[in-house]
Structure formats: C-alpha cells, structure tokens
C-alpha cells in the first residue's frame, strides 16, 4: 500500500516538474523524484521533530528553495 501511495506521488510530481521545465523554471532532465524528496523532506522534518507550524509561508519558502536549488544545476 505504501509503495502505491508513493508511486502515485512521484507520478504526479513528474507532471509538475515537466510543467516547470516547459516554463523555464527548471532545466531539462530534472529528476521529479529528487524534487519531491527535496521539497517534502523539510516539511516532514518540521512536522515530526519540531513544534514549529507548517504554515503556507513555510511551504512557499520551501518550494522557492527547492526550485532555486534545481535551477542552479
């Protein structure tokens, strides 16, 4: 069950990454799974290991940082 859950998330993130490549926000060949892992990691860490809230502002900043990291490759 968990495998199917994550396979679907990786498939959907692939579509998001493809659109970002089309818009010129990410370089061609960007690995969708790596993008999802980099974006989700901080959110899960904050949720599980701190008392800090996962706010819309935090999610936006995490997304910006992830895009910036992959755009510089």
N, CA, C and O atoms as a CHARMM CRD file, in Angstrom:
* protein
*
  292
    1    1 UNK  N      0.83200  -1.19600   0.00000 PROA 1      0.00000
    2    1 UNK  CA     0.00000   0.00000   0.00000 PROA 1      0.00000
    3    1 UNK  C      0.87200   1.25400   0.00000 PROA 1      0.00000
    4    1 UNK  O      0.62800   2.18100  -0.77200 PROA 1      0.00000
    5    2 UNK  N      1.88000   1.28200   0.85900 PROA 2      0.00000
    6    2 UNK  CA     2.74000   2.45500   0.93100 PROA 2      0.00000
    7    2 UNK  C      3.46400   2.68000  -0.39400 PROA 2      0.00000
    8    2 UNK  O      3.64600   3.82000  -0.81900 PROA 2      0.00000
    9    3 UNK  N      3.87200   1.60200  -1.04000 PROA 3      0.00000
   10    3 UNK  CA     4.56100   1.71700  -2.32200 PROA 3      0.00000
   11    3 UNK  C      3.65700   2.37500  -3.35200 PROA 3      0.00000
   12    3 UNK  O      4.09500   3.27100  -4.07200 PROA 3      0.00000
   13    4 UNK  N      2.41500   1.94800  -3.43200 PROA 4      0.00000
   14    4 UNK  CA     1.47100   2.55300  -4.38800 PROA 4      0.00000
   15    4 UNK  C      1.23800   4.02200  -4.06800 PROA 4      0.00000
   16    4 UNK  O      1.15700   4.85300  -4.97300 PROA 4      0.00000
   17    5 UNK  N      1.13100   4.34100  -2.79200 PROA 5      0.00000
   18    5 UNK  CA     0.93800   5.73500  -2.38300 PROA 5      0.00000
   19    5 UNK  C      2.05900   6.60000  -2.93700 PROA 5      0.00000
   20    5 UNK  O      1.80200   7.63200  -3.55600 PROA 5      0.00000
   21    6 UNK  N      3.31300   6.18000  -2.71600 PROA 6      0.00000
   22    6 UNK  CA     4.44800   6.99400  -3.15300 PROA 6      0.00000
   23    6 UNK  C      4.63400   6.96500  -4.65900 PROA 6      0.00000
   24    6 UNK  O      5.05300   7.96300  -5.24400 PROA 6      0.00000
   25    7 UNK  N      4.33300   5.84700  -5.29900 PROA 7      0.00000
   26    7 UNK  CA     4.41700   5.80600  -6.75900 PROA 7      0.00000
   27    7 UNK  C      3.49500   6.84500  -7.37700 PROA 7      0.00000
   28    7 UNK  O      3.87100   7.51600  -8.33700 PROA 7      0.00000
   29    8 UNK  N      2.29900   6.98200  -6.83800 PROA 8      0.00000
   30    8 UNK  CA     1.35200   7.98400  -7.34100 PROA 8      0.00000
   31    8 UNK  C      1.88000   9.39200  -7.09800 PROA 8      0.00000
   32    8 UNK  O      1.74700  10.25500  -7.96600 PROA 8      0.00000
   33    9 UNK  N      2.47200   9.63900  -5.94500 PROA 9      0.00000
   34    9 UNK  CA     3.03200  10.96600  -5.65700 PROA 9      0.00000
   35    9 UNK  C      4.17500  11.28100  -6.61400 PROA 9      0.00000
   36    9 UNK  O      4.28100  12.40300  -7.11000 PROA 9      0.00000
   37   10 UNK  N      5.02800  10.29500  -6.87200 PROA 10     0.00000
   38   10 UNK  CA     6.14000  10.51100  -7.80100 PROA 10     0.00000
   39   10 UNK  C      5.61600  10.75900  -9.21700 PROA 10     0.00000
   40   10 UNK  O      6.16700  11.59200  -9.93700 PROA 10     0.00000
   41   11 UNK  N      4.57100  10.05800  -9.62200 PROA 11     0.00000
   42   11 UNK  CA     3.98500  10.26500 -10.94500 PROA 11     0.00000
   43   11 UNK  C      3.43800  11.68800 -11.06700 PROA 11     0.00000
   44   11 UNK  O      3.67400  12.37100 -12.06400 PROA 11     0.00000
   45   12 UNK  N      2.71300  12.12000 -10.05000 PROA 12     0.00000
   46   12 UNK  CA     2.14900  13.47300 -10.07800 PROA 12     0.00000
   47   12 UNK  C      3.23700  14.53500 -10.04000 PROA 12     0.00000
   48   12 UNK  O      3.13300  15.55800 -10.71800 PROA 12     0.00000
   49   13 UNK  N      4.26900  14.30100  -9.25900 PROA 13     0.00000
   50   13 UNK  CA     5.34800  15.29500  -9.20500 PROA 13     0.00000
   51   13 UNK  C      6.05100  15.37800 -10.54900 PROA 13     0.00000
   52   13 UNK  O      6.57700  16.43300 -10.90500 PROA 13     0.00000
   53   14 UNK  N      6.07000  14.28900 -11.29900 PROA 14     0.00000
   54   14 UNK  CA     6.65400  14.32000 -12.63600 PROA 14     0.00000
   55   14 UNK  C      5.93100  15.29900 -13.53400 PROA 14     0.00000
   56   14 UNK  O      6.56900  16.01800 -14.30300 PROA 14     0.00000
   57   15 UNK  N      4.60500  15.34300 -13.45000 PROA 15     0.00000
   58   15 UNK  CA     3.83000  16.28900 -14.25300 PROA 15     0.00000
   59   15 UNK  C      4.12900  17.72400 -13.83100 PROA 15     0.00000
   60   15 UNK  O      4.23200  18.61000 -14.67900 PROA 15     0.00000
   61   16 UNK  N      4.26900  17.95800 -12.54100 PROA 16     0.00000
   62   16 UNK  CA     4.58500  19.30200 -12.04000 PROA 16     0.00000
   63   16 UNK  C      5.96900  19.73000 -12.52300 PROA 16     0.00000
   64   16 UNK  O      6.15700  20.86500 -12.95900 PROA 16     0.00000
   65   17 UNK  N      6.92800  18.82200 -12.44200 PROA 17     0.00000
   66   17 UNK  CA     8.29200  19.12800 -12.88900 PROA 17     0.00000
   67   17 UNK  C      8.30600  19.37700 -14.39500 PROA 17     0.00000
   68   17 UNK  O      8.98300  20.29600 -14.85600 PROA 17     0.00000
   69   18 UNK  N      7.57600  18.58200 -15.16700 PROA 18     0.00000
   70   18 UNK  CA     7.50800  18.79700 -16.61900 PROA 18     0.00000
   71   18 UNK  C      6.97500  20.18700 -16.94900 PROA 18     0.00000
   72   18 UNK  O      7.49400  20.85300 -17.84500 PROA 18     0.00000
   73   19 UNK  N      5.94700  20.62900 -16.23600 PROA 19     0.00000
   74   19 UNK  CA     5.40700  21.98100 -16.48100 PROA 19     0.00000
   75   19 UNK  C      6.42700  23.05000 -16.10800 PROA 19     0.00000
   76   19 UNK  O      6.54700  24.06100 -16.79900 PROA 19     0.00000
   77   20 UNK  N      7.16100  22.83200 -15.01800 PROA 20     0.00000
   78   20 UNK  CA     8.19200  23.79700 -14.61400 PROA 20     0.00000
   79   20 UNK  C      9.31200  23.85600 -15.65100 PROA 20     0.00000
   80   20 UNK  O      9.86000  24.92800 -15.90400 PROA 20     0.00000
   81   21 UNK  N      9.65500  22.73000 -16.24600 PROA 21     0.00000
   82   21 UNK  CA    10.66400  22.71600 -17.31100 PROA 21     0.00000
   83   21 UNK  C     10.14600  23.49300 -18.51600 PROA 21     0.00000
   84   21 UNK  O     10.88300  24.28600 -19.10300 PROA 21     0.00000
   85   22 UNK  N      8.89500  23.27600 -18.88800 PROA 22     0.00000
   86   22 UNK  CA     8.29300  23.98400 -20.02000 PROA 22     0.00000
   87   22 UNK  C      8.30100  25.49400 -19.79200 PROA 22     0.00000
   88   22 UNK  O      8.52000  26.26000 -20.73000 PROA 22     0.00000
   89   23 UNK  N      8.06600  25.92600 -18.55700 PROA 23     0.00000
   90   23 UNK  CA     8.05900  27.36500 -18.23500 PROA 23     0.00000
   91   23 UNK  C      9.46600  27.93400 -18.08600 PROA 23     0.00000
   92   23 UNK  O      9.63100  29.14500 -17.93600 PROA 23     0.00000
   93   24 UNK  N     10.47900  27.07500 -18.12700 PROA 24     0.00000
   94   24 UNK  CA    11.85600  27.53400 -17.97400 PROA 24     0.00000
   95   24 UNK  C     12.28800  27.71700 -16.53100 PROA 24     0.00000
   96   24 UNK  O     13.33700  28.30800 -16.27400 PROA 24     0.00000
   97   25 UNK  N     11.49900  27.21800 -15.58100 PROA 25     0.00000
   98   25 UNK  CA    11.83600  27.34500 -14.16400 PROA 25     0.00000
   99   25 UNK  C     12.84200  26.28600 -13.71400 PROA 25     0.00000
  100   25 UNK  O     13.58300  26.49400 -12.75300 PROA 25     0.00000
  101   26 UNK  N     12.86200  25.16200 -14.40700 PROA 26     0.00000
  102   26 UNK  CA    13.79300  24.07600 -14.10100 PROA 26     0.00000
  103   26 UNK  C     14.47100  23.63200 -15.39200 PROA 26     0.00000
  104   26 UNK  O     13.87600  23.71400 -16.46700 PROA 26     0.00000
  105   27 UNK  N     15.70800  23.16300 -15.29200 PROA 27     0.00000
  106   27 UNK  CA    16.40900  22.72000 -16.50100 PROA 27     0.00000
  107   27 UNK  C     15.88300  21.37100 -17.00000 PROA 27     0.00000
  108   27 UNK  O     15.38900  20.56500 -16.21200 PROA 27     0.00000
  109   28 UNK  N     15.99100  21.12800 -18.30500 PROA 28     0.00000
  110   28 UNK  CA    15.59700  19.82500 -18.83500 PROA 28     0.00000
  111   28 UNK  C     16.35900  18.70600 -18.12600 PROA 28     0.00000
  112   28 UNK  O     17.52600  18.86000 -17.76500 PROA 28     0.00000
  113   29 UNK  N     15.68200  17.58900 -17.93700 PROA 29     0.00000
  114   29 UNK  CA    16.31400  16.44700 -17.29600 PROA 29     0.00000
  115   29 UNK  C     16.23500  16.44500 -15.78200 PROA 29     0.00000
  116   29 UNK  O     16.77200  15.54600 -15.13500 PROA 29     0.00000
  117   30 UNK  N     15.57200  17.44300 -15.20900 PROA 30     0.00000
  118   30 UNK  CA    15.42000  17.48200 -13.75400 PROA 30     0.00000
  119   30 UNK  C     14.66000  16.24200 -13.28800 PROA 30     0.00000
  120   30 UNK  O     13.63000  15.88800 -13.86300 PROA 30     0.00000
  121   31 UNK  N     15.16200  15.59400 -12.26200 PROA 31     0.00000
  122   31 UNK  CA    14.58000  14.35900 -11.73300 PROA 31     0.00000
  123   31 UNK  C     13.38300  14.67400 -10.83300 PROA 31     0.00000
  124   31 UNK  O     13.56100  15.24100  -9.75500 PROA 31     0.00000
  125   32 UNK  N     12.16500  14.31500 -11.25800 PROA 32     0.00000
  126   32 UNK  CA    10.98100  14.62200 -10.45300 PROA 32     0.00000
  127   32 UNK  C     11.03000  14.03800  -9.04500 PROA 32     0.00000
  128   32 UNK  O     10.59300  14.68200  -8.09100 PROA 32     0.00000
  129   33 UNK  N     11.55500  12.83000  -8.91000 PROA 33     0.00000
  130   33 UNK  CA    11.62000  12.21400  -7.57900 PROA 33     0.00000
  131   33 UNK  C     12.54000  13.01500  -6.66600 PROA 33     0.00000
  132   33 UNK  O     12.22700  13.21300  -5.49100 PROA 33     0.00000
  133   34 UNK  N     13.66400  13.47400  -7.19000 PROA 34     0.00000
  134   34 UNK  CA    14.59300  14.26700  -6.38600 PROA 34     0.00000
  135   34 UNK  C     13.94300  15.57500  -5.94600 PROA 34     0.00000
  136   34 UNK  O     14.14700  16.02500  -4.81900 PROA 34     0.00000
  137   35 UNK  N     13.16200  16.18300  -6.83300 PROA 35     0.00000
  138   35 UNK  CA    12.46200  17.42700  -6.47900 PROA 35     0.00000
  139   35 UNK  C     11.47900  17.16200  -5.34100 PROA 35     0.00000
  140   35 UNK  O     11.44100  17.90900  -4.36400 PROA 35     0.00000
  141   36 UNK  N     10.68800  16.10400  -5.46700 PROA 36     0.00000
  142   36 UNK  CA     9.71200  15.78400  -4.41800 PROA 36     0.00000
  143   36 UNK  C     10.40400  15.49100  -3.09500 PROA 36     0.00000
  144   36 UNK  O      9.96400  15.95700  -2.04400 PROA 36     0.00000
  145   37 UNK  N     11.48400  14.72000  -3.14200 PROA 37     0.00000
  146   37 UNK  CA    12.19900  14.40100  -1.90700 PROA 37     0.00000
  147   37 UNK  C     12.76900  15.65500  -1.25600 PROA 37     0.00000
  148   37 UNK  O     12.70100  15.80700  -0.03600 PROA 37     0.00000
  149   38 UNK  N     13.33400  16.55800  -2.06600 PROA 38     0.00000
  150   38 UNK  CA    13.92000  17.77000  -1.50500 PROA 38     0.00000
  151   38 UNK  C     12.84600  18.70200  -0.93400 PROA 38     0.00000
  152   38 UNK  O     13.07200  19.36700   0.07700 PROA 38     0.00000
  153   39 UNK  N     11.69200  18.74700  -1.57500 PROA 39     0.00000
  154   39 UNK  CA    10.61300  19.61500  -1.09500 PROA 39     0.00000
  155   39 UNK  C      9.91100  19.01800   0.13000 PROA 39     0.00000
  156   39 UNK  O      9.54300  19.74500   1.05300 PROA 39     0.00000
  157   40 UNK  N      9.73100  17.71000   0.13600 PROA 40     0.00000
  158   40 UNK  CA     8.98300  17.07100   1.21900 PROA 40     0.00000
  159   40 UNK  C      9.81200  16.89700   2.48700 PROA 40     0.00000
  160   40 UNK  O      9.26900  16.92600   3.59100 PROA 40     0.00000
  161   41 UNK  N     11.10400  16.72100   2.33600 PROA 41     0.00000
  162   41 UNK  CA    11.96200  16.46500   3.49400 PROA 41     0.00000
  163   41 UNK  C     11.82400  17.49100   4.60800 PROA 41     0.00000
  164   41 UNK  O     11.57900  17.11900   5.75500 PROA 41     0.00000
  165   42 UNK  N     11.97600  18.78000   4.29300 PROA 42     0.00000
  166   42 UNK  CA    11.86300  19.78200   5.35400 PROA 42     0.00000
  167   42 UNK  C     10.46800  19.82200   6.00100 PROA 42     0.00000
  168   42 UNK  O     10.33600  20.07900   7.19700 PROA 42     0.00000
  169   43 UNK  N      9.44100  19.56500   5.19600 PROA 43     0.00000
  170   43 UNK  CA     8.07400  19.59000   5.72700 PROA 43     0.00000
  171   43 UNK  C      7.87300  18.44000   6.71400 PROA 43     0.00000
  172   43 UNK  O      7.34100  18.63400   7.80700 PROA 43     0.00000
  173   44 UNK  N      8.29900  17.24900   6.32000 PROA 44     0.00000
  174   44 UNK  CA     8.18900  16.10900   7.23300 PROA 44     0.00000
  175   44 UNK  C      9.03800  16.31900   8.47900 PROA 44     0.00000
  176   44 UNK  O      8.59500  16.01500   9.58600 PROA 44     0.00000
  177   45 UNK  N     10.23900  16.83000   8.31500 PROA 45     0.00000
  178   45 UNK  CA    11.09900  17.07400   9.46700 PROA 45     0.00000
  179   45 UNK  C     10.42400  18.03100  10.44000 PROA 45     0.00000
  180   45 UNK  O     10.36200  17.76500  11.64100 PROA 45     0.00000
  181   46 UNK  N      9.92000  19.14300   9.92100 PROA 46     0.00000
  182   46 UNK  CA     9.27000  20.13100  10.78600 PROA 46     0.00000
  183   46 UNK  C      8.05000  19.52800  11.47300 PROA 46     0.00000
  184   46 UNK  O      7.81000  19.77400  12.65500 PROA 46     0.00000
  185   47 UNK  N      7.28700  18.74400  10.73100 PROA 47     0.00000
  186   47 UNK  CA     6.07000  18.13700  11.28600 PROA 47     0.00000
  187   47 UNK  C      6.36200  17.11500  12.37800 PROA 47     0.00000
  188   47 UNK  O      5.65200  17.04300  13.38100 PROA 47     0.00000
  189   48 UNK  N      7.41100  16.32900  12.17400 PROA 48     0.00000
  190   48 UNK  CA     7.67100  15.21400  13.07900 PROA 48     0.00000
  191   48 UNK  C      8.61600  15.53100  14.22900 PROA 48     0.00000
  192   48 UNK  O      8.50600  14.93100  15.29800 PROA 48     0.00000
  193   49 UNK  N      9.54400  16.46300  14.02800 PROA 49     0.00000
  194   49 UNK  CA    10.62100  16.63400  15.00000 PROA 49     0.00000
  195   49 UNK  C     10.69100  18.00800  15.66200 PROA 49     0.00000
  196   49 UNK  O     11.55300  18.24000  16.51000 PROA 49     0.00000
  197   50 UNK  N      9.80300  18.91200  15.28900 PROA 50     0.00000
  198   50 UNK  CA     9.80300  20.22700  15.92800 PROA 50     0.00000
  199   50 UNK  C      8.38100  20.58700  16.35200 PROA 50     0.00000
  200   50 UNK  O      7.42000  19.89000  16.02500 PROA 50     0.00000
  201   51 UNK  N      8.27500  21.67400  17.07400 PROA 51     0.00000
  202   51 UNK  CA     6.95400  22.17400  17.45700 PROA 51     0.00000
  203   51 UNK  C      6.52400  23.31400  16.54000 PROA 51     0.00000
  204   51 UNK  O      5.46100  23.90300  16.73100 PROA 51     0.00000
  205   52 UNK  N      7.35500  23.62300  15.54000 PROA 52     0.00000
  206   52 UNK  CA     7.04200  24.71500  14.61900 PROA 52     0.00000
  207   52 UNK  C      5.91700  24.30400  13.66900 PROA 52     0.00000
  208   52 UNK  O      5.82600  23.15000  13.25100 PROA 52     0.00000
  209   53 UNK  N      5.07300  25.26500  13.34100 PROA 53     0.00000
  210   53 UNK  CA     3.94600  25.00700  12.44600 PROA 53     0.00000
  211   53 UNK  C      4.41000  24.95000  10.99000 PROA 53     0.00000
  212   53 UNK  O      5.36800  25.61600  10.59700 PROA 53     0.00000
  213   54 UNK  N      3.71800  24.15200  10.22000 PROA 54     0.00000
  214   54 UNK  CA     3.91600  24.13200   8.76800 PROA 54     0.00000
  215   54 UNK  C      2.87600  25.09100   8.19500 PROA 54     0.00000
  216   54 UNK  O      1.72800  24.71900   7.95200 PROA 54     0.00000
  217   55 UNK  N      3.30200  26.31700   7.98700 PROA 55     0.00000
  218   55 UNK  CA     2.40700  27.37800   7.53600 PROA 55     0.00000
  219   55 UNK  C      2.45700  27.51200   6.01400 PROA 55     0.00000
  220   55 UNK  O      3.38100  27.00500   5.37700 PROA 55     0.00000
  221   56 UNK  N      1.47600  28.18700   5.43400 PROA 56     0.00000
  222   56 UNK  CA     1.54900  28.45300   3.99600 PROA 56     0.00000
  223   56 UNK  C      2.83400  29.19300   3.61000 PROA 56     0.00000
  224   56 UNK  O      3.40800  28.92900   2.55400 PROA 56     0.00000
  225   57 UNK  N      3.27800  30.10400   4.45200 PROA 57     0.00000
  226   57 UNK  CA     4.52000  30.83300   4.16500 PROA 57     0.00000
  227   57 UNK  C      5.71500  29.88200   4.16800 PROA 57     0.00000
  228   57 UNK  O      6.60500  30.00400   3.32600 PROA 57     0.00000
  229   58 UNK  N      5.73900  28.94500   5.10100 PROA 58     0.00000
  230   58 UNK  CA     6.82600  27.96200   5.15400 PROA 58     0.00000
  231   58 UNK  C      6.80900  27.07800   3.91200 PROA 58     0.00000
  232   58 UNK  O      7.85900  26.79800   3.33500 PROA 58     0.00000
  233   59 UNK  N      5.63700  26.64300   3.50200 PROA 59     0.00000
  234   59 UNK  CA     5.52700  25.81200   2.30300 PROA 59     0.00000
  235   59 UNK  C      5.99000  26.56900   1.06300 PROA 59     0.00000
  236   59 UNK  O      6.68700  26.01200   0.21600 PROA 59     0.00000
  237   60 UNK  N      5.60500  27.83300   0.95700 PROA 60     0.00000
  238   60 UNK  CA     6.03200  28.64900  -0.18700 PROA 60     0.00000
  239   60 UNK  C      7.54000  28.82200  -0.21000 PROA 60     0.00000
  240   60 UNK  O      8.16300  28.71400  -1.26600 PROA 60     0.00000
  241   61 UNK  N      8.12600  29.08900   0.93900 PROA 61     0.00000
  242   61 UNK  CA     9.58000  29.26500   1.01200 PROA 61     0.00000
  243   61 UNK  C     10.30300  27.95500   0.69500 PROA 61     0.00000
  244   61 UNK  O     11.33300  27.96600   0.02200 PROA 61     0.00000
  245   62 UNK  N      9.78000  26.84700   1.16600 PROA 62     0.00000
  246   62 UNK  CA    10.38200  25.54900   0.85300 PROA 62     0.00000
  247   62 UNK  C     10.32000  25.28300  -0.65200 PROA 62     0.00000
  248   62 UNK  O     11.28800  24.79300  -1.23400 PROA 62     0.00000
  249   63 UNK  N      9.20700  25.59900  -1.27300 PROA 63     0.00000
  250   63 UNK  CA     9.07700  25.42800  -2.72700 PROA 63     0.00000
  251   63 UNK  C     10.07000  26.32300  -3.46300 PROA 63     0.00000
  252   63 UNK  O     10.71700  25.87800  -4.41100 PROA 63     0.00000
  253   64 UNK  N     10.19600  27.58000  -3.03700 PROA 64     0.00000
  254   64 UNK  CA    11.15600  28.50500  -3.67700 PROA 64     0.00000
  255   64 UNK  C     12.58300  27.98400  -3.55500 PROA 64     0.00000
  256   64 UNK  O     13.34400  28.01500  -4.52200 PROA 64     0.00000
  257   65 UNK  N     12.94000  27.51100  -2.38300 PROA 65     0.00000
  258   65 UNK  CA    14.29900  26.99000  -2.17100 PROA 65     0.00000
  259   65 UNK  C     14.56100  25.75800  -3.03300 PROA 65     0.00000
  260   65 UNK  O     15.65100  25.59500  -3.58100 PROA 65     0.00000
  261   66 UNK  N     13.56900  24.90500  -3.14600 PROA 66     0.00000
  262   66 UNK  CA    13.72700  23.69500  -3.95700 PROA 66     0.00000
  263   66 UNK  C     13.92400  24.05400  -5.42500 PROA 66     0.00000
  264   66 UNK  O     14.83000  23.53500  -6.07800 PROA 66     0.00000
  265   67 UNK  N     13.08400  24.93300  -5.94200 PROA 67     0.00000
  266   67 UNK  CA    13.21500  25.35500  -7.34100 PROA 67     0.00000
  267   67 UNK  C     14.56600  26.00800  -7.56800 PROA 67     0.00000
  268   67 UNK  O     15.23200  25.72900  -8.56500 PROA 67     0.00000
  269   68 UNK  N     14.97400  26.87100  -6.65600 PROA 68     0.00000
  270   68 UNK  CA    16.26600  27.54900  -6.78400 PROA 68     0.00000
  271   68 UNK  C     17.41800  26.54400  -6.81800 PROA 68     0.00000
  272   68 UNK  O     18.34900  26.69300  -7.60900 PROA 68     0.00000
  273   69 UNK  N     17.35700  25.53400  -5.97000 PROA 69     0.00000
  274   69 UNK  CA    18.42900  24.53100  -5.91400 PROA 69     0.00000
  275   69 UNK  C     18.54300  23.77000  -7.22900 PROA 69     0.00000
  276   69 UNK  O     19.65100  23.52300  -7.70600 PROA 69     0.00000
  277   70 UNK  N     17.42700  23.40100  -7.81200 PROA 70     0.00000
  278   70 UNK  CA    17.47200  22.64800  -9.06500 PROA 70     0.00000
  279   70 UNK  C     17.72500  23.55200 -10.26500 PROA 70     0.00000
  280   70 UNK  O     18.31000  23.10700 -11.25300 PROA 70     0.00000
  281   71 UNK  N     17.30400  24.79100 -10.20400 PROA 71     0.00000
  282   71 UNK  CA    17.51300  25.71600 -11.32200 PROA 71     0.00000
  283   71 UNK  C     18.98600  26.04400 -11.50200 PROA 71     0.00000
  284   71 UNK  O     19.41000  26.38800 -12.60600 PROA 71     0.00000
  285   72 UNK  N     19.77000  25.94400 -10.44000 PROA 72     0.00000
  286   72 UNK  CA    21.19100  26.29700 -10.49500 PROA 72     0.00000
  287   72 UNK  C     22.05400  25.17700 -11.04300 PROA 72     0.00000
  288   72 UNK  O     23.26500  25.35300 -11.17900 PROA 72     0.00000
  289   73 UNK  N     21.47700  24.04200 -11.35800 PROA 73     0.00000
  290   73 UNK  CA    22.26800  22.89800 -11.84300 PROA 73     0.00000
  291   73 UNK  C     22.63900  23.07000 -13.28100 PROA 73     0.00000
  292   73 UNK  O     23.30300  22.20700 -13.85600 PROA 73     0.00000
